Amino acid sequence: MLVKKGGGNPYRQYRNNQIYTSTPAELVVALFDGALRFVRQAAAALECGELDEAHRFLDRAQEILTELTVALDFKQEEIAQNLFSLYEYINSLLVKANVGRDAGPLEGAAKILLSLREAWAGASRICKGSGAEKCPPGVEG
């Protein structure tokens, strides 16, 4: 059983069940969703002058980027290297926004994150419809 009966936070139980039953590609999409949410929250906090909140949100987004980086399969040489470079660039934008207390760089970071998220979501949908044997590694339906 995935969830304890009774007690506990129902939202947390729902999220845990969602994670345990997701495909690898769906988990990557969820990570991008989280990173986007934190980048947008950081931008809003910076606009309001809430620097501590912005810092906290940017840290969370950077943690997600670290997780995405660690999960790269460098056996897939070119694609993994390209993703690594994009993650490094996004991270540099987050650092620039944090140090400069400026939401400007976060717009570029959000655009790249959204683009990557949509690519993974599309790959996941295609694989679900065509069978996992036709999917690239890590995008199994």
C-alpha positions, 0 to 999 in steps of 0.5 A: 500500500502506498499510503497510510490509512487515516491521519496525515495530510491528504494533499501530501498522500495524493502527491506521494501516490502521484509520484510513485505511479508516474513514469520517468518522463512524467517525473521529469515534467513534474520537476520542470513544473516545480522549477517553473513555479519557484522561478515565477514565485521568486520573480514575484517576490523580487518585484515586491522587494521580498528578498528573503522569500525570493532567495528561498524560491531561487534555492528551491529552483536550483535544487531542482536543476541539480536533481535534473543534472544528476539524473542525466545519462551521459551515455546519451552523449550529445543530448546529455551534454546539451541539457547539461549546458542548458541547466548550467545556463539556467542556473547562472540566470538564477544566480544572477537574479539572486545576487543582483536582486533583479527579476529580469534574468528570471524571464529567460530562465522561465522561457527555457524551462517551459520549452524543456517542460513542453518537450518532455511532456510531448515526448511522454505523450508520443511514447504512451501512444506508440509503445515504450519500445519506440521511446528514447531512454528515459522517456518510457511511457 
